[in-house]
Amino acid sequence: MKAEDTLVTNLLQGAKQFIVPIFQRDYSWGTKHCQQLWKDVIRVGSDPNVKGHFLGSVVYVAAEDNTATITRWLLIDGQQRLTTLTLLLIALRDQMAQLPGNSGQGEEEATPDELDDYYLRNRHGKGERRHKLHLRRTDHETLIALLDGKTLPEAVSERVKENFLFLRDLVAQADVQTVYNGIKKLVVVDVSLTRGQDDPQMIFESLNSTGVDLTQADLIRNFVLMRLDESSQTQLYEEHWQPIEQAFGRRYRTEFDKFVKDFLTLQLRPGTPLKAAEIYHEFRSYFSRTVEKRGVDGILSDLRRFGSYYTAFSLGQEKQLALKEAFARLRSLVEVASPVVLTLYDFHDRAKTLRTDEFVEAVELLESFVFRRSVCDMQTRSLGQIFASLAYRITESQPLLSLKVALYRLGKKRRFPSDTEFREALETRDVYDMRTCFYLLDRLENFSKERIDTSNFTIEHVMPQNEDLRPEWRTMLGSDWKAIQETWLHRLGNLTLTGYNSTYSDRPFSEKKTIAGGFDESPLRLNKFIREQLAWDGTTIEQRGKLLAEKAVTVWRPLVVDLLAVKQRELEEHKSFAANYRIEDLELDDIAKNLLEALRPQIQAFGEDVVELPNDRSVIYRVLDFFVEIIPRKQRLSLLLNMDFADCEDPSGRARDATEFAFIIGATETGGVLYNLDSQDDVPAAINVVRQAYERVTE
């Protein structure tokens, strides 16, 4: 690497071209940045005592083996500065050309042609090598049109155009020689990297380590593409990265980092949630471990595919209506569900193992899970970790079933609320104070093929909130009107939706029904019960609340899962755990070892469904449920059996009630019968008891 201070005019002179890599951000400086550059140029240009002004760094590396007449350099850092300076030079050139008598004969003066030759074009360059600066996409087309004095393209770069017009107006009002003198005093750190030796990405990171303007997405894109030659950069950018940017659109800079966090969560399966500030470094680690197997193309292909899933869910770009609506409802409740949705989408799109109707059911199940927990006032702070763990447990062969099993197996604090819990909470809690109150009422109303647009509606209290209730209301509610109001005001039975909230106000119930636009004229299904009532009190509010809560149980589907599938999944996990252990590694003395060798073949002979699962302290035998755990002791074995002591037939009399013990040392399971054997003579009686346990779990 070679770094030295140099005048920017010296940097631009000579037969050379600076190329902005295709993966770099588009030109993004605003007029405030141009204004600051202009002030600096005028300040140093008008003061002969100022020798120079530091503009920043320009970092570049050879784009090819530079044996050509016009050398080409990939611009690693400094795009914004060089582009703005080029726009200023074009404006200065054009202004000079309009001035009368501009001969450029003065020692310090320059002609428009000299500006063009020195700093803007390569006189003998052909094709794309004609210009000193080569931008990307619409930026380049707009810049070339300005350089050549031609009509701007239809797909114009608004930033390039806007900043050029801004600088052109400033130059038109200034002394051109002052402007030129200022440009000639601009100094940059000229950093020339040696191709094949210096690491452009490392230099780039170091230069931008204190810059807050770069997103994690910028760093990731540059890391992946900067290591490649220009043709590979162009191919991979156009094939993969550009479609990602286009899919995210204006939300690319705000959403892409969130997407990569979710993508890495699925790839790395970290024990704790990834931190937003560490996404780039986590991606680098993932890339380094994966690139040999998947290649850059494979990694970018995965990013593009999962990016399309993310935009479909998180940015509302899904094309299938049923999925789009299910996505929207889930998004309205929770922001951290995307790892599960991305996983399901992968199996729906790539693996084809999840039908669209199953996908919708899965998303609605997640919606129900989140909303039921919210209504039941269960902890929601750990939802991010819950959704990540669910994503890890979904299998490609049976996505919907495995999701249901995973939801069923969540711990007590993370459980899927039952119908009873959900119904009771809806009937008894103040739902008006819930963040999702409008969502609740809207979903109850529109759980139908004939939907009503409620977007302009508001929540209405049938019995008013006014603490000083009108006499008509007090009479209707009775002598305990205040207690009834406090109890039932914000309950589900007293809430509905209306477009006439201000009209209803705290009118008497009969007026709310009969006025123009009143409940009697309301088309909402939510208001059918209200229309049918002659009076409105605690009893009717409670009755309506129960009816709506009963409907809610069907709207937000319960978790229904095949318990056999649950047990099969548990068995698979037990097998996976046991794969790390061998029976030979158990600490056994000779007596215990001989007893175990006598028992094993007889237990395994019970049936082909018997599974032997060793761990560090015992051996467990399962079908789906465990039926016996063999625990080594000094010169004996203990058998813990999965059966009630009262059901155990043991002529030997050695069986004991395991529930009499506070705990069984060395046991990992919980059983009802404990059987100890000390010699080979005890084996037949022990096998008799074990067989009973086996038959019990296989009934």
ABEGO torsion letter per residue (X at the ends): XBBBBBBAAAAABEBBBBBBBAABBBBABBAAAAAAAAAAAAAAAABAABABBBAEBBBBBBABBBABABBBBBBABGAAAAAAAAAAAAAAAAAAAABBGBAGABAABBBAAAAAAAAABBAABBEAAABABBBBEAAAAAAAAAAAGBBBBABBBAAAAAAAAAAAAAAAABBAAAAAAAAAABBBBBBBBBBGABBAAAAAAAAAAABAABBAAAAAAAAAAAABBAAAAAAAAAAAAAAAAAAAEAAAAAAAAAAAAAAAAAAAGBABBBBAAAAAAAAAAAAAAAAAAAEAAAAAAAAAAAAAAAAAAAAGABABAAAAAAAAAAAAABAAAAAAAAAAAAAAAAAGABBAAAAAAAAAAAAAAAAAAAAAGBBAAAAAAAAAAAAAABBAABAAAAAAAAAAABBAAABBBBAAAAAAAAAABBAAABAAAAAAAAAAAABBABBBBAAABBBBBABBABABBBAAAAAAAEAAAAAAAAAAAABAAABBBBAAAAAAEABBAAAAAABBGBAAABABAAAAAAAABABBBAAAAAAAAAAAAAAAAAABBBBBBBAAAAAAAAAAAAAAAAAABBAAABBBBAAAAAAAAAAAAAAAAAEAABBBBBBAABBBBBBABBABBBBBBBGBBBBBBBBBAAABBBAAGABBBAAABABBBGBABBBABBBBBABAAAAAAAAAAAAAAAAAAAX
